[in-house]
């Protein structure tokens, strides 16, 4: 579809904006659905974020994605945050509401929830574990807390970051037991014996360090039979962690579904149309094959 004066624009704000799956994925959807939209990568240096936001408003963009390093810094430039963005403390999607307020959202929460729903893992009353303490870990923690889990166990090197997550979320979910660890010690290993879902929300195992795993083969063996291991890392899709977990006979889940679902939620925010997620997954998988070293 040709770009004209009626074309509606969506941006991707970030820097330095190395290869991103989003432009090809969203522009492919716009074309397939015959929608007069275009998705544009916008390289915005940290000191230019305020100017970029003025431009976004002046040029009447219908929305945007936000990536590193702007996910937290963009918040003061917005009119409103969704509950998910407030809980996570970071924004990855912008859209306009009915009152023409520019709203910041974090679609990782809903993206993870929908990917979990697809797996049909029963988590109510279960113990779960999260590796990491950054924005992705917070989004996963929010999504899991809403699933009425019994306990959330954290493994993260930065003790202060883990304590901050617990301090922020525990008053909102007082029925949940919050258990922090900074090292994979024997005590952590004992805790794994009751974990039904383990989620890696850290970058360990991401290309080019694809031979790394946040947990040893021995440590994964502490998980109960039939437990699930979910890795948010999607490049490579089959991470070292997932390979080790599969060798242990555990059920594994790649990060591709969450990536597609969070993108689908953002797409719906901008257009009012929920896109075909299967098509988005195909686009992501094709780009992984084409650009494995740049993602």
N, C-alpha and C positions, 0 to 999 in steps of 0.2 A: 504494500500500500504506500503510495507516494506521500511524502511529508509536505504539508501545505499550511495555510494560515489557521486551519481548524485542528491541526494535530495537537494532541494533549501530551504534555511532557512530564516524564518521571525521571528523577536524577539518582545518581549514586554518589554520595559525598564521602570522600576519603583521600588518603595520601600515604604512600605514593601510588596506590591503586595498581598493583600488579594484576596479572590476569585474574578476572573475576568471572564466575559462571553466570552472574545475573544478567548482563546485557543480552547475551545470546538467548538465554532461557526466556526472559520476559519479552524480548522483541519477537522471538519465535511464536510465543503465545498470542501476542497482539496480531500478528499476521494470520495465524491459523484461525483466530476467532473474528477476523475482519474488523478489528477495532483500530480506530485512527489515533493510536498512541505511539510514543517512542520513548525508549529507555536510554538515558545518556549518562556515561561515566563522567564525573566532574572532579578533577584533581584539585582539591582545596587544601592548601597548607594550613597548619594550625593557626597562624596569625591572621588568616584571611577568612576565618569561619563566620565572623559577624557580617562581613561584606557579602559572603556567599548566601547567607540567609536573607539578607535584603534583596539580593538578586532573585532568589527562589520565589519570594513573595511578589516582587515587581513583575517577573516574567510569567507569573501565574502557573507555576508547576502544580500539578495535581497531587504530587507527593514525592517521596524519595526514600531510598535506603540510606543508612548511615553505617559506616564501617570505621575501622581504626584510622586515625587516633581520636575520632570525634564523638564516640558513643556516649561519653559522660559530659564532655565539654559543651555539647549542643543544647543541653537541658535549659540553661538560662535564656535561650533564644526562642523558646516555645511558649505557647499560650496555655498548654494543658498536657498532663501526662495520663496515660491509662493506668489502672491499678497495677498491671503487670510491669510497666516501666518504673513505677514508683517502688515496687517491691524489689526489683532487680537493681535499680539505680543506674540503668543504662538504657539507651534508645537505639533501635536499629531500623525503625520505620517511621516515616512522617506521613500524615494525611490530614485532610481538612474535614472537620465535622459539620453538622447541619447549621451550626451557628457561625461558620466560617472562622473557627479557631484552628490554629495549626497545632495538631496533637502529636505527641511523641509516644510511640508504642514499642514494646519489646515482643516480637512475634516468636522468639525462641521458646517462650513458655508454652504457648498454644501449639507451636510446631512440635515440641517434644511430647505434649499431651496427646496429640493426634497420632503421632508415630507409635506411642505406647498403646493406644486404643487399637491400632492395626494388629499389634502382636497378641492382643487379648491376654496379656499377663495380669493375673489377679494379684493386686498389691494391698488391698485393704487389710490392715492388721499385721502387715509384714514388716520386716526390717530391710532397709535398702542401704547401699553405700555409694558415696560420690567421691571420686578422685578429682581434686582441684578446688580452688577457692575464688576463681575469677567470675566474670559476668556469666559465662556459660554454666558454671557450677551453681550460681545463684538462681538462674532461670530453671535449671533442672530441680533444684531444691523446692522452689515455689510450686512447680508442676507436681512433684511427688507429694508434697505436703497436702495439696488439694485432693490427692488420691486416697487420703486417710490412711497413710502408712503409720505403723506403730513407732518406728525408730528410723532416724537418718544418721548414718555414720559417715563422718568426713575423714578423708586422708589427704592432707595438704601440708607442704613444707612450711608455709607462712602461717604461723600460729595466730598472729594478730588478725590476718584476713579471715581465717576460719571463725575466730571468736566474734568478729564483726558480723559475719553472716548469721551466726547463731543469735547474737544480740538483737539483730534486726528482725529475724523471723520467729524466734521462739515466743514472743508475746502474742503474735498473731495466730500461732498454732500451739497453744499450751499443752495440748494432749500428746504431742509428739516428744519422744525422748531424743535428745540431740547429743551425739557422742563424737567428740573430736579426737583425731590422731594426727601427729606430725611425721611419724615414721612407721613403716610396715613392721612393727615389733611383734613379739609373741602375743601380746595382749590384743593387738589388731587382728592377728591370725585367729584368735579365739572368737572375736566378734564376727569374723567372716562366716563362721559355722552356722549362723542364723540368718545370713543375708540371702534374700531371694532374687534381688536385682542389684548388680554392680554396674555403675555408670562411670566411664572415663570422660570427665569434662575438662581434662588438661590437654595441652598440645603434645604430650609425650607420645611418640610413635608416628608423628606427622612427617611427611616428606620434607626434607631429604633424610631425616633420621628415622627412616621406616623400620630399621632393625631394632628399635628400642621398644620397651614395654614398661608401663608404670608398675606392673606386678610380675613377680617371678612365676615360673611354672609351678613351683612348690606352693607358693602362696595361693594361687588359684585353686589348688587342690583342696583347700580348706572350705571352699564353698560347698553347700549341700548338693546332692544329686538332683539334677533337673533345674538348677538355678540358671539365671539369665545374666549374660554379660553384654553390655551395650557400650559401644565406643562412638563418641561424637566425632572423632577424627574421621574424615572421609577421603583423605588422600594419603595413603592408599585406602581403598574401601575395606579390604581385608587386612587389617593391621596386625602387627605382631601379637598384640594382646588377644585379638579375636582368634588368631591361629592357635595360640597356646590354650585358650579356653575351649576351642573345638576339640583339640587333642585330649583335653580332660573330660570330654563328653558333655560339656555345658552347652546351653543354647545361646547362640550369638546373634547380635543385631548390629548392622553397620550404621554409620551416621548419615547415609544418603537419604533415608526417609525423613529425618528431622529437617535436613537441608531443604528438601522439596516442600514439605508441609509448611515450614515457616515462610518460604517464598510464596506459597499459595495464599496464606493468610494476608500477607502484604499486598498481593495482587488484588485480592477482594477488597481491601481497604481503599485502594485507588479507583477501582472500576465498578465495584458493586457486583462483580461476577466472580464466582468461585471457579478456578480453572481446573482442567484435567490434570491431576497430580501425576498420573502415569506418564503423560507426555513430558512433564517437567523432569521426572526421573530419567527418562531416555535422553533428554538434553544434557543433564548432568553427567550421565555415564559416557556419552559420546565425547564430551569435553575432557573428561578424565583421561580418556584414551588418547586424545589429541594433544593435551597440554599437561602431562603428568608432572613436569618439573617446574611449572610456573604457578600453580594454584596457591 
